[in-house]
Amino acid sequence: LGIVVVDAMDLEAVAETAAKLNRWEFMVVGAPPRVERGTGSLINLVAIF
């Protein structure tokens, strides 16, 4: 188990999409790839409206 730390997110594209959809609530999901005995990894964040 670990703690996911996400900082310095660039949310400009999310704000533009939210304005186009006129929806201001969304969920951000990020899952790291499975790496055996890994101690850290990059994740790809996805905003779901």
N, CA, C, O and CB atoms as a CASP TS submission, in Angstrom:
PFRMAT TS
TARGET T0000
AUTHOR 0000-0000-0000
METHOD Language model
MODEL 1
PARENT N/A
ATOM      1  N   LEU     1       0.834  -1.183   0.000  1.00  0.00           N
ATOM      2  CA  LEU     1       0.000   0.000   0.000  1.00  0.00           C
ATOM      3  C   LEU     1       0.869   1.233   0.000  1.00  0.00           C
ATOM      4  O   LEU     1       2.003   1.213   0.478  1.00  0.00           O
ATOM      5  CB  LEU     1      -0.944   0.006   1.198  1.00  0.00           C
ATOM      6  N   GLY     2       0.331   2.294  -0.535  1.00  0.00           N
ATOM      7  CA  GLY     2       1.081   3.533  -0.573  1.00  0.00           C
ATOM      8  C   GLY     2       0.159   4.724  -0.660  1.00  0.00           C
ATOM      9  O   GLY     2      -1.063   4.584  -0.700  1.00  0.00           O
ATOM     10  N   ILE     3       0.741   5.863  -0.687  1.00  0.00           N
ATOM     11  CA  ILE     3      -0.013   7.106  -0.785  1.00  0.00           C
ATOM     12  C   ILE     3       0.316   7.739  -2.129  1.00  0.00           C
ATOM     13  O   ILE     3       1.486   7.889  -2.484  1.00  0.00           O
ATOM     14  CB  ILE     3       0.318   8.079   0.403  1.00  0.00           C
ATOM     15  N   VAL     4      -0.705   8.104  -2.861  1.00  0.00           N
ATOM     16  CA  VAL     4      -0.506   8.771  -4.139  1.00  0.00           C
ATOM     17  C   VAL     4      -0.439  10.273  -3.882  1.00  0.00           C
ATOM     18  O   VAL     4      -1.363  10.853  -3.311  1.00  0.00           O
ATOM     19  CB  VAL     4      -1.646   8.418  -5.151  1.00  0.00           C
ATOM     20  N   VAL     5       0.639  10.888  -4.301  1.00  0.00           N
ATOM     21  CA  VAL     5       0.809  12.327  -4.150  1.00  0.00           C
ATOM     22  C   VAL     5       0.776  12.946  -5.539  1.00  0.00           C
ATOM     23  O   VAL     5       1.599  12.618  -6.395  1.00  0.00           O
ATOM     24  CB  VAL     5       2.143  12.676  -3.401  1.00  0.00           C
ATOM     25  N   VAL     6      -0.170  13.834  -5.755  1.00  0.00           N
ATOM     26  CA  VAL     6      -0.298  14.491  -7.048  1.00  0.00           C
ATOM     27  C   VAL     6      -0.227  15.993  -6.799  1.00  0.00           C
ATOM     28  O   VAL     6      -1.084  16.561  -6.122  1.00  0.00           O
ATOM     29  CB  VAL     6      -1.635  14.087  -7.778  1.00  0.00           C
ATOM     30  N   ASP     7       0.792  16.624  -7.347  1.00  0.00           N
ATOM     31  CA  ASP     7       0.898  18.069  -7.218  1.00  0.00           C
ATOM     32  C   ASP     7       1.273  18.659  -8.568  1.00  0.00           C
ATOM     33  O   ASP     7       1.699  17.944  -9.475  1.00  0.00           O
ATOM     34  CB  ASP     7       1.937  18.459  -6.135  1.00  0.00           C
ATOM     35  N   ALA     8       1.113  19.940  -8.687  1.00  0.00           N
ATOM     36  CA  ALA     8       1.441  20.671  -9.914  1.00  0.00           C
ATOM     37  C   ALA     8       0.652  20.157 -11.115  1.00  0.00           C
ATOM     38  O   ALA     8       1.200  20.015 -12.208  1.00  0.00           O
ATOM     39  CB  ALA     8       2.934  20.571 -10.199  1.00  0.00           C
ATOM     40  N   MET     9      -0.635  19.878 -10.910  1.00  0.00           N
ATOM     41  CA  MET     9      -1.472  19.439 -12.030  1.00  0.00           C
ATOM     42  C   MET     9      -1.798  20.636 -12.919  1.00  0.00           C
ATOM     43  O   MET     9      -2.071  21.728 -12.420  1.00  0.00           O
ATOM     44  CB  MET     9      -2.781  18.761 -11.519  1.00  0.00           C
ATOM     45  N   ASP    10      -1.771  20.434 -14.217  1.00  0.00           N
ATOM     46  CA  ASP    10      -2.159  21.459 -15.178  1.00  0.00           C
ATOM     47  C   ASP    10      -3.631  21.230 -15.507  1.00  0.00           C
ATOM     48  O   ASP    10      -3.970  20.302 -16.242  1.00  0.00           O
ATOM     49  CB  ASP    10      -1.259  21.415 -16.476  1.00  0.00           C
ATOM     50  N   LEU    11      -4.497  22.068 -14.967  1.00  0.00           N
ATOM     51  CA  LEU    11      -5.936  21.867 -15.127  1.00  0.00           C
ATOM     52  C   LEU    11      -6.560  22.793 -16.166  1.00  0.00           C
ATOM     53  O   LEU    11      -7.783  22.921 -16.218  1.00  0.00           O
ATOM     54  CB  LEU    11      -6.623  22.066 -13.806  1.00  0.00           C
ATOM     55  N   GLU    12      -5.742  23.441 -16.993  1.00  0.00           N
ATOM     56  CA  GLU    12      -6.282  24.338 -18.018  1.00  0.00           C
ATOM     57  C   GLU    12      -7.193  23.602 -18.995  1.00  0.00           C
ATOM     58  O   GLU    12      -8.280  24.089 -19.305  1.00  0.00           O
ATOM     59  CB  GLU    12      -5.147  25.009 -18.779  1.00  0.00           C
ATOM     60  N   ALA    13      -6.772  22.445 -19.483  1.00  0.00           N
ATOM     61  CA  ALA    13      -7.586  21.683 -20.436  1.00  0.00           C
ATOM     62  C   ALA    13      -8.881  21.209 -19.781  1.00  0.00           C
ATOM     63  O   ALA    13      -9.929  21.170 -20.426  1.00  0.00           O
ATOM     64  CB  ALA    13      -6.795  20.477 -20.980  1.00  0.00           C
ATOM     65  N   VAL    14      -8.807  20.850 -18.505  1.00  0.00           N
ATOM     66  CA  VAL    14     -10.009  20.420 -17.787  1.00  0.00           C
ATOM     67  C   VAL    14     -10.976  21.592 -17.653  1.00  0.00           C
ATOM     68  O   VAL    14     -12.182  21.417 -17.830  1.00  0.00           O
ATOM     69  CB  VAL    14      -9.644  19.853 -16.388  1.00  0.00           C
ATOM     70  N   ALA    15     -10.470  22.779 -17.344  1.00  0.00           N
ATOM     71  CA  ALA    15     -11.322  23.963 -17.214  1.00  0.00           C
ATOM     72  C   ALA    15     -11.986  24.311 -18.545  1.00  0.00           C
ATOM     73  O   ALA    15     -13.159  24.683 -18.574  1.00  0.00           O
ATOM     74  CB  ALA    15     -10.504  25.159 -16.706  1.00  0.00           C
ATOM     75  N   GLU    16     -11.249  24.193 -19.638  1.00  0.00           N
ATOM     76  CA  GLU    16     -11.820  24.469 -20.959  1.00  0.00           C
ATOM     77  C   GLU    16     -12.921  23.475 -21.300  1.00  0.00           C
ATOM     78  O   GLU    16     -13.975  23.866 -21.802  1.00  0.00           O
ATOM     79  CB  GLU    16     -10.729  24.429 -22.034  1.00  0.00           C
ATOM     80  N   THR    17     -12.689  22.200 -21.035  1.00  0.00           N
ATOM     81  CA  THR    17     -13.700  21.173 -21.293  1.00  0.00           C
ATOM     82  C   THR    17     -14.915  21.386 -20.412  1.00  0.00           C
ATOM     83  O   THR    17     -16.046  21.242 -20.876  1.00  0.00           O
ATOM     84  CB  THR    17     -13.122  19.771 -21.064  1.00  0.00           C
ATOM     85  N   ALA    18     -14.703  21.725 -19.149  1.00  0.00           N
ATOM     86  CA  ALA    18     -15.816  21.976 -18.230  1.00  0.00           C
ATOM     87  C   ALA    18     -16.668  23.136 -18.730  1.00  0.00           C
ATOM     88  O   ALA    18     -17.896  23.075 -18.665  1.00  0.00           O
ATOM     89  CB  ALA    18     -15.294  22.272 -16.812  1.00  0.00           C
ATOM     90  N   ALA    19     -16.030  24.187 -19.225  1.00  0.00           N
ATOM     91  CA  ALA    19     -16.772  25.335 -19.744  1.00  0.00           C
ATOM     92  C   ALA    19     -17.585  24.957 -20.977  1.00  0.00           C
ATOM     93  O   ALA    19     -18.729  25.386 -21.125  1.00  0.00           O
ATOM     94  CB  ALA    19     -15.815  26.480 -20.078  1.00  0.00           C
ATOM     95  N   LYS    20     -16.992  24.151 -21.867  1.00  0.00           N
ATOM     96  CA  LYS    20     -17.715  23.718 -23.068  1.00  0.00           C
ATOM     97  C   LYS    20     -18.921  22.861 -22.718  1.00  0.00           C
ATOM     98  O   LYS    20     -19.977  22.984 -23.339  1.00  0.00           O
ATOM     99  CB  LYS    20     -16.784  22.944 -23.997  1.00  0.00           C
ATOM    100  N   LEU    21     -18.765  21.985 -21.715  1.00  0.00           N
ATOM    101  CA  LEU    21     -19.846  21.081 -21.316  1.00  0.00           C
ATOM    102  C   LEU    21     -20.800  21.711 -20.313  1.00  0.00           C
ATOM    103  O   LEU    21     -21.859  21.157 -20.020  1.00  0.00           O
ATOM    104  CB  LEU    21     -19.270  19.815 -20.732  1.00  0.00           C
ATOM    105  N   ASN    22     -20.416  22.885 -19.782  1.00  0.00           N
ATOM    106  CA  ASN    22     -21.175  23.543 -18.718  1.00  0.00           C
ATOM    107  C   ASN    22     -21.381  22.604 -17.531  1.00  0.00           C
ATOM    108  O   ASN    22     -22.450  22.569 -16.920  1.00  0.00           O
ATOM    109  CB  ASN    22     -22.533  24.026 -19.251  1.00  0.00           C
ATOM    110  N   ARG    23     -20.340  21.853 -17.224  1.00  0.00           N
ATOM    111  CA  ARG    23     -20.341  20.927 -16.081  1.00  0.00           C
ATOM    112  C   ARG    23     -19.099  21.224 -15.264  1.00  0.00           C
ATOM    113  O   ARG    23     -17.995  21.297 -15.803  1.00  0.00           O
ATOM    114  CB  ARG    23     -20.373  19.413 -16.543  1.00  0.00           C
ATOM    115  N   TRP    24     -19.280  21.393 -13.967  1.00  0.00           N
ATOM    116  CA  TRP    24     -18.165  21.819 -13.128  1.00  0.00           C
ATOM    117  C   TRP    24     -17.770  20.784 -12.096  1.00  0.00           C
ATOM    118  O   TRP    24     -16.906  21.047 -11.259  1.00  0.00           O
ATOM    119  CB  TRP    24     -18.507  23.099 -12.438  1.00  0.00           C
ATOM    120  N   GLU    25     -18.378  19.623 -12.136  1.00  0.00           N
ATOM    121  CA  GLU    25     -17.999  18.541 -11.236  1.00  0.00           C
ATOM    122  C   GLU    25     -17.414  17.407 -12.069  1.00  0.00           C
ATOM    123  O   GLU    25     -17.964  17.035 -13.105  1.00  0.00           O
ATOM    124  CB  GLU    25     -19.220  18.049 -10.392  1.00  0.00           C
ATOM    125  N   PHE    26     -16.302  16.869 -11.608  1.00  0.00           N
ATOM    126  CA  PHE    26     -15.670  15.772 -12.313  1.00  0.00           C
ATOM    127  C   PHE    26     -14.850  14.955 -11.332  1.00  0.00           C
ATOM    128  O   PHE    26     -14.569  15.394 -10.216  1.00  0.00           O
ATOM    129  CB  PHE    26     -14.791  16.289 -13.469  1.00  0.00           C
ATOM    130  N   MET    27     -14.474  13.772 -11.759  1.00  0.00           N
ATOM    131  CA  MET    27     -13.650  12.894 -10.943  1.00  0.00           C
ATOM    132  C   MET    27     -12.304  12.724 -11.647  1.00  0.00           C
ATOM    133  O   MET    27     -12.251  12.510 -12.858  1.00  0.00           O
ATOM    134  CB  MET    27     -14.351  11.508 -10.706  1.00  0.00           C
ATOM    135  N   VAL    28     -11.239  12.819 -10.891  1.00  0.00           N
ATOM    136  CA  VAL    28      -9.899  12.604 -11.437  1.00  0.00           C
ATOM    137  C   VAL    28      -9.434  11.221 -11.012  1.00  0.00           C
ATOM    138  O   VAL    28      -9.419  10.892  -9.826  1.00  0.00           O
ATOM    139  CB  VAL    28      -8.896  13.709 -10.957  1.00  0.00           C
ATOM    140  N   VAL    29      -9.056  10.419 -11.999  1.00  0.00           N
ATOM    141  CA  VAL    29      -8.616   9.050 -11.735  1.00  0.00           C
ATOM    142  C   VAL    29      -7.188   8.900 -12.249  1.00  0.00           C
ATOM    143  O   VAL    29      -6.852   9.363 -13.339  1.00  0.00           O
ATOM    144  CB  VAL    29      -9.571   8.002 -12.407  1.00  0.00           C
ATOM    145  N   GLY    30      -6.372   8.258 -11.460  1.00  0.00           N
ATOM    146  CA  GLY    30      -5.002   7.982 -11.884  1.00  0.00           C
ATOM    147  C   GLY    30      -4.565   6.635 -11.352  1.00  0.00           C
ATOM    148  O   GLY    30      -4.636   6.381 -10.149  1.00  0.00           O
ATOM    149  N   ALA    31      -4.119   5.785 -12.233  1.00  0.00           N
ATOM    150  CA  ALA    31      -3.677   4.455 -11.807  1.00  0.00           C
ATOM    151  C   ALA    31      -2.270   4.215 -12.337  1.00  0.00           C
ATOM    152  O   ALA    31      -2.035   4.329 -13.540  1.00  0.00           O
ATOM    153  CB  ALA    31      -4.657   3.344 -12.308  1.00  0.00           C
ATOM    154  N   PRO    32      -1.341   3.887 -11.463  1.00  0.00           N
ATOM    155  CA  PRO    32       0.012   3.595 -11.928  1.00  0.00           C
ATOM    156  C   PRO    32       0.068   2.225 -12.593  1.00  0.00           C
ATOM    157  O   PRO    32      -0.746   1.354 -12.287  1.00  0.00           O
ATOM    158  CB  PRO    32       1.009   3.661 -10.762  1.00  0.00           C
ATOM    159  N   PRO    33       1.014   2.029 -13.491  1.00  0.00           N
ATOM    160  CA  PRO    33       1.162   0.695 -14.085  1.00  0.00           C
ATOM    161  C   PRO    33       1.666  -0.296 -13.041  1.00  0.00           C
ATOM    162  O   PRO    33       2.304   0.085 -12.060  1.00  0.00           O
ATOM    163  CB  PRO    33       2.128   0.738 -15.293  1.00  0.00           C
ATOM    164  N   ARG    34       1.369  -1.569 -13.267  1.00  0.00           N
ATOM    165  CA  ARG    34       1.841  -2.603 -12.336  1.00  0.00           C
ATOM    166  C   ARG    34       3.325  -2.841 -12.569  1.00  0.00           C
ATOM    167  O   ARG    34       3.739  -3.262 -13.649  1.00  0.00           O
ATOM    168  CB  ARG    34       1.036  -3.931 -12.510  1.00  0.00           C
ATOM    169  N   VAL    35       4.109  -2.567 -11.552  1.00  0.00           N
ATOM    170  CA  VAL    35       5.551  -2.775 -11.614  1.00  0.00           C
ATOM    171  C   VAL    35       5.937  -3.579 -10.386  1.00  0.00           C
ATOM    172  O   VAL    35       5.786  -3.121  -9.253  1.00  0.00           O
ATOM    173  CB  VAL    35       6.339  -1.412 -11.683  1.00  0.00           C
ATOM    174  N   GLU    36       6.434  -4.780 -10.624  1.00  0.00           N
ATOM    175  CA  GLU    36       6.805  -5.636  -9.504  1.00  0.00           C
ATOM    176  C   GLU    36       7.953  -5.015  -8.718  1.00  0.00           C
ATOM    177  O   GLU    36       8.974  -4.639  -9.294  1.00  0.00           O
ATOM    178  CB  GLU    36       7.192  -7.036  -9.999  1.00  0.00           C
ATOM    179  N   ARG    37       7.788  -4.911  -7.422  1.00  0.00           N
ATOM    180  CA  ARG    37       8.759  -4.348  -6.483  1.00  0.00           C
ATOM    181  C   ARG    37       9.112  -2.895  -6.785  1.00  0.00           C
ATOM    182  O   ARG    37      10.193  -2.430  -6.424  1.00  0.00           O
ATOM    183  CB  ARG    37      10.014  -5.179  -6.493  1.00  0.00           C
ATOM    184  N   GLY    38       8.208  -2.181  -7.443  1.00  0.00           N
ATOM    185  CA  GLY    38       8.457  -0.771  -7.737  1.00  0.00           C
ATOM    186  C   GLY    38       8.210   0.101  -6.516  1.00  0.00           C
ATOM    187  O   GLY    38       7.348  -0.204  -5.693  1.00  0.00           O
ATOM    188  N   THR    39       8.955   1.170  -6.402  1.00  0.00           N
ATOM    189  CA  THR    39       8.782   2.081  -5.275  1.00  0.00           C
ATOM    190  C   THR    39       8.149   3.393  -5.692  1.00  0.00           C
ATOM    191  O   THR    39       7.790   4.207  -4.841  1.00  0.00           O
ATOM    192  CB  THR    39      10.109   2.347  -4.612  1.00  0.00           C
ATOM    193  N   GLY    40       8.009   3.605  -6.968  1.00  0.00           N
ATOM    194  CA  GLY    40       7.393   4.828  -7.460  1.00  0.00           C
ATOM    195  C   GLY    40       7.169   4.726  -8.951  1.00  0.00           C
ATOM    196  O   GLY    40       7.847   3.964  -9.640  1.00  0.00           O
ATOM    197  N   SER    41       6.226   5.489  -9.445  1.00  0.00           N
ATOM    198  CA  SER    41       5.914   5.414 -10.860  1.00  0.00           C
ATOM    199  C   SER    41       5.161   6.662 -11.279  1.00  0.00           C
ATOM    200  O   SER    41       4.506   7.307 -10.461  1.00  0.00           O
ATOM    201  CB  SER    41       5.097   4.152 -11.177  1.00  0.00           C
ATOM    202  N   LEU    42       5.256   6.996 -12.545  1.00  0.00           N
ATOM    203  CA  LEU    42       4.443   8.065 -13.098  1.00  0.00           C
ATOM    204  C   LEU    42       3.024   7.552 -13.292  1.00  0.00           C
ATOM    205  O   LEU    42       2.818   6.360 -13.522  1.00  0.00           O
ATOM    206  CB  LEU    42       5.034   8.584 -14.434  1.00  0.00           C
ATOM    207  N   ILE    43       2.056   8.441 -13.202  1.00  0.00           N
ATOM    208  CA  ILE    43       0.676   8.042 -13.455  1.00  0.00           C
ATOM    209  C   ILE    43       0.083   8.965 -14.507  1.00  0.00           C
ATOM    210  O   ILE    43       0.518  10.106 -14.665  1.00  0.00           O
ATOM    211  CB  ILE    43      -0.169   8.074 -12.149  1.00  0.00           C
ATOM    212  N   ASN    44      -0.898   8.468 -15.211  1.00  0.00           N
ATOM    213  CA  ASN    44      -1.625   9.252 -16.198  1.00  0.00           C
ATOM    214  C   ASN    44      -2.974   9.588 -15.596  1.00  0.00           C
ATOM    215  O   ASN    44      -3.795   8.696 -15.378  1.00  0.00           O
ATOM    216  CB  ASN    44      -1.777   8.485 -17.560  1.00  0.00           C
ATOM    217  N   LEU    45      -3.216  10.867 -15.323  1.00  0.00           N
ATOM    218  CA  LEU    45      -4.480  11.282 -14.730  1.00  0.00           C
ATOM    219  C   LEU    45      -5.524  11.482 -15.817  1.00  0.00           C
ATOM    220  O   LEU    45      -5.217  11.984 -16.899  1.00  0.00           O
ATOM    221  CB  LEU    45      -4.301  12.571 -13.910  1.00  0.00           C
ATOM    222  N   VAL    46      -6.756  11.089 -15.525  1.00  0.00           N
ATOM    223  CA  VAL    46      -7.876  11.231 -16.446  1.00  0.00           C
ATOM    224  C   VAL    46      -9.015  11.902 -15.698  1.00  0.00           C
ATOM    225  O   VAL    46      -9.372  11.475 -14.601  1.00  0.00           O
ATOM    226  CB  VAL    46      -8.319   9.851 -17.029  1.00  0.00           C
ATOM    227  N   ALA    47      -9.589  12.949 -16.281  1.00  0.00           N
ATOM    228  CA  ALA    47     -10.746  13.620 -15.692  1.00  0.00           C
ATOM    229  C   ALA    47     -12.001  13.049 -16.335  1.00  0.00           C
ATOM    230  O   ALA    47     -12.133  13.048 -17.559  1.00  0.00           O
ATOM    231  CB  ALA    47     -10.669  15.176 -15.885  1.00  0.00           C
ATOM    232  N   ILE    48     -12.920  12.563 -15.510  1.00  0.00           N
ATOM    233  CA  ILE    48     -14.167  11.972 -15.997  1.00  0.00           C
ATOM    234  C   ILE    48     -15.314  12.896 -15.610  1.00  0.00           C
ATOM    235  O   ILE    48     -15.532  13.170 -14.430  1.00  0.00           O
ATOM    236  CB  ILE    48     -14.385  10.530 -15.416  1.00  0.00           C
ATOM    237  N   PHE    49     -16.043  13.373 -16.614  1.00  0.00           N
ATOM    238  CA  PHE    49     -17.181  14.260 -16.371  1.00  0.00           C
ATOM    239  C   PHE    49     -18.451  13.474 -16.285  1.00  0.00           C
ATOM    240  O   PHE    49     -19.521  14.049 -16.083  1.00  0.00           O
ATOM    241  CB  PHE    49     -17.297  15.312 -17.456  1.00  0.00           C
TER
END
